[in-house]
Amino acid sequence: MLSHEEIVRLYGPWRLRTPVDAAALLRNYSGCWWVAGGWAIDAFTKTTREHGDLDIGIPKDDLNDFVDFVSPHLDAWAAAGSLTPMVPSQGTSIPADCGNLWLRASGADPWEYDVMLESVKDLSWVYKRDPQITRPLADCLWTEDGIAYLRPEVQLLLKAKHARQKDTEDFERCLDHLDSPSLDWLAQTLRGQNPLHPWLKTL
């Protein structure tokens, strides 16, 4: 996995965006979306750290509607090993293994949002690395000031695969804020993925 610095060197800089910026962009969007990544951890724990970008999550099946909505303001690029521009007038099909969209105003502008394409089936979130792990989407989200955020135990499961330093910092920030059922869910799902994961010693 490339570091943020290496991504910037290869693909260009990112503009600092906040959840409030995302809410303004998507104010009239009728589909489901939520703030994910470190910003979601910030909101839940009321702590902060430095961020390289802002992650937004949407159901993958809503891709076409989402791209159509943002296209008057931002170009969407499918990020799947390489970057491919998505032009609504030419259709919005993407590679099957694409898990992200990157948004920016033009090729001369910084990237603005990293959009995570999440599998949602019958109103349940499906873990991308193990379809046996599911959870009602409503139980994966929480809301503050009209903005939906991904719950930290779900975000930490997504982060655990690579467990970079910032991911471990996010894990440690959450420990005193998550209730026992949330910690138990994270421990159970993480144990099923990697019984030797270092976070399990703490959980």
MORA-V523129 format. One record per residue. N is the residue number from 1. PSI is psi in radians with two decimals (* if undefined). OMEGA is omega as a letter, one per 20 degrees, with the letter a starting at -180 (* if undefined). Layout:
# MORA-V523129
<<N;PSI;OMEGA> <N;PSI;OMEGA>>
This chain:
# MORA-V523129
<<1;2.27;a> <2;2.53;r> <3;2.85;r> <4;-0.68;r> <5;-0.71;r> <6;-0.63;r> <7;-0.77;r> <8;-0.75;a> <9;-0.70;a> <10;-0.66;a> <11;-0.14;r> <12;2.92;a> <13;2.90;r> <14;2.41;r> <15;2.41;r> <16;2.04;r> <17;2.72;a> <18;2.92;r> <19;-0.59;r> <20;-0.68;r> <21;-0.77;r> <22;-0.72;r> <23;-0.64;r> <24;-0.76;r> <25;-0.70;a> <26;0.35;a> <27;-0.72;a> <28;0.20;r> <29;2.25;a> <30;-0.20;a> <31;3.08;a> <32;2.37;r> <33;2.79;r> <34;2.74;r> <35;2.34;a> <36;-2.97;r> <37;-2.75;a> <38;-0.55;r> <39;-0.61;r> <40;-0.65;r> <41;-0.74;r> <42;-0.88;a> <43;-0.68;a> <44;-0.72;a> <45;-0.21;a> <46;0.59;r> <47;2.98;a> <48;2.75;r> <49;3.00;r> <50;2.50;a> <51;2.49;r> <52;-0.41;a> <53;-3.14;r> <54;2.21;r> <55;2.32;r> <56;2.43;r> <57;2.48;r> <58;2.71;r> <59;2.35;a> <60;-0.56;a> <61;-0.25;r> <62;0.17;a> <63;-0.89;a> <64;-0.80;a> <65;-0.68;a> <66;-0.83;a> <67;-0.72;r> <68;-0.70;a> <69;-0.78;a> <70;-0.28;a> <71;-0.51;r> <72;-0.33;a> <73;-0.65;a> <74;2.48;r> <75;2.46;r> <76;2.35;r> <77;2.27;r> <78;2.18;a> <79;1.74;a> <80;1.23;a> <81;-0.64;r> <82;2.93;a> <83;2.21;a> <84;2.10;r> <85;2.44;r> <86;2.03;a> <87;1.92;a> <88;-0.65;a> <89;-0.29;r> <90;0.25;a> <91;2.79;a> <92;0.58;r> <93;2.56;a> <94;2.83;r> <95;2.55;a> <96;-0.51;a> <97;0.15;a> <98;2.20;r> <99;-0.07;a> <100;2.64;r> <101;2.44;r> <102;2.39;a> <103;2.41;r> <104;2.82;a> <105;-0.62;r> <106;3.02;r> <107;-0.30;r> <108;-0.01;a> <109;2.76;r> <110;2.73;r> <111;2.59;a> <112;-0.70;a> <113;2.48;r> <114;1.98;a> <115;2.06;r> <116;2.21;r> <117;1.86;a> <118;2.49;r> <119;2.17;r> <120;2.06;a> <121;2.21;r> <122;0.80;r> <123;0.30;r> <124;2.38;r> <125;2.42;a> <126;2.16;a> <127;2.23;a> <128;-0.40;a> <129;-0.14;r> <130;1.71;a> <131;-0.14;r> <132;-0.31;r> <133;1.96;r> <134;2.83;r> <135;2.42;r> <136;2.30;a> <137;-0.64;a> <138;-0.50;r> <139;-0.11;r> <140;-0.16;a> <141;2.73;r> <142;2.81;a> <143;2.44;r> <144;2.26;r> <145;0.65;r> <146;0.09;a> <147;2.24;r> <148;2.43;r> <149;2.60;r> <150;2.33;r> <151;2.55;a> <152;-0.62;a> <153;-0.56;r> <154;-0.77;r> <155;-0.68;a> <156;-0.63;r> <157;-0.73;r> <158;-0.62;a> <159;-0.43;a> <160;-0.46;a> <161;-0.80;a> <162;-0.51;r> <163;0.99;r> <164;3.02;a> <165;-0.77;a> <166;-0.53;r> <167;-0.74;r> <168;-0.65;r> <169;-0.72;r> <170;-0.71;r> <171;-0.83;a> <172;-0.59;r> <173;-0.49;a> <174;-0.34;a> <175;-0.72;a> <176;-0.01;a> <177;-0.28;a> <178;2.44;r> <179;3.00;a> <180;-0.78;r> <181;-0.66;r> <182;-0.74;r> <183;-0.67;r> <184;-0.72;r> <185;-0.78;a> <186;-0.77;a> <187;-0.76;a> <188;-0.82;a> <189;-0.67;a> <190;-0.67;r> <191;-0.63;r> <192;-0.45;r> <193;-0.71;a> <194;1.64;a> <195;-0.29;a> <196;0.21;a> <197;2.34;a> <198;-0.47;r> <199;-0.43;a> <200;-0.46;r> <201;-0.61;r> <202;-0.70;a> <203;*;*>>
